[in-house]
Amino acid sequence: MQLDVDLERVPLGEGPTPVRELTHLGEQRGQAPIWIKDDGAYSAFGGNKARKLEWLLADARRRRKRTILTGGALGTNHGLVTALFARRLGMRTVLVLVPQPESAHVRRQLERIRATGAELHFPRGVWRAYALAAWLMLGRASPPANLPYFLRPGGSVPLGCVGYVEAAIELSEQIRAGELPEPSHLVVALGSGGTAAGLLAGLRLAGLRSRLVCVLVNDLVRVDERTVARLARRTLRLLRKRGSSVREIEVAAAEIEIERGWLGPGYGHSTPAADRATRLLGEREDIVLEPVYTAKAVAAMLDLNRHGAFGPGPLLYWHTYSRPED
Ligand SMILES: Cc1ncc(COP(=O)(O)O)c(C=O)c1O
C-alpha cells in the first residue's frame, strides 16, 4: 500500500527501519515474545522527529519561512532535531525551553542544542513560554512581515502525523513480507501524542489489528485517549483532503490503551524501573534508551509482560530514539 498524497516533503531519512526479535532478555522478558522496530535508525537524528519534520519543514519551506519557532523542555529532542534539520535547509530556529529536572542527559542535550546555533530562551514555566512565544512570533518576523513558522512542541499536528501513518504502512509491508509476525500489541512512548496518533491511523488503514499501547511519559501538556484519537481522525481528514484515496475508517478512543503508571514524579524525572530497563536493554540487546521517553516505555512493557498483560503476544516495541551523531 502506498500513501499517494498531494503534500510536499523533504527527505530527511530513509526506511524501512529494521525489525528484529529481542532474544537475549531471558526471564526478564516476560511471557510474550518481543520484537523491536528500531525506528531511531530512520535518520542520523532518529526516527521520531525526522518522520514528522519531513512534512513540517517542507511546509515551512513552501511558505518561504526563514525562521522556525518551537519549543520543549530543556533536553528536548524535538527542539534539537528541528534546529539541526532546519539549519540544513537554510532556516534558523528559535527555541523556547521550559525547565525539566537536571541530569547528565539534559546537560548533554542542551550542549547539543547550543551547538546548533539556535536562538534560545528560558522561561520559568509553560504559561510564560506561550506568552514569550507569542512575543517572539512578532519580534522575529523577517521583513516584510514574514512571521516565523510556528511548530507546536513535539510537532504533533496532522501534517506531522502523516510521517507516522506512512511508518505504520511501512510496518505492514514488513509483516506482509514475513520479516516479523503481526503483533498483538504495539508499545510506544506517549509524549505530545503525534507518534501514537499517526501510528493508530496508519495501522487501521493498513488493516492491522494490533492494539496500540501508549506509555505516558509527559505531564506538561494534557494528552489522553480522546486527544490521540482526535488527532488520528484529523490526520486522516487531511490525507483525504490532499487527494489521498484513503478509505473512510472510524478511529475511536477505545482503540488506544494509555499506561499511566510509569511516569514517576513527572516528565523528565528518572525512575528505578526505567533505569533498570536501560541497563537491561543496553547489556543484553545493545539498544540505547534515553531516560525521558524510551526507558519508561520499555519499563512499562516489561513489567506488564511479566504479569502476562499481553497474553501470548507477540509484542512490538516501537523504538523512537537514536543518539544524535555529535
Ligand atoms: C525519543 C522520543 N520518543 C518518543 C517521543 C514522543 O513522541 P510524541 O511527542 O509524538 O508523543 C519523543 C518526543 O519528543 C521522543 O523524543
The ligand as a Gaussian input file, in Angstrom:
#p B3LYP/6-31G(d) Opt

LIG

0 1
 C       12.727000       9.662000      21.795000
 C       11.289000      10.081000      21.779000
 N       10.345000       9.120000      21.828000
 C        9.023000       9.437000      21.832000
 C        8.605000      10.741000      21.793000
 C        7.134000      11.034000      21.879000
 O        6.575000      11.403000      20.675000
 P        5.228000      12.256000      20.640000
 O        5.568000      13.611000      21.167000
 O        4.852000      12.257000      19.205000
 O        4.226000      11.573000      21.505000
 C        9.557000      11.771000      21.731000
 C        9.124000      13.179000      21.703000
 O        9.884000      14.102000      21.851000
 C       10.928000      11.432000      21.726000
 O       11.890000      12.374000      21.696000

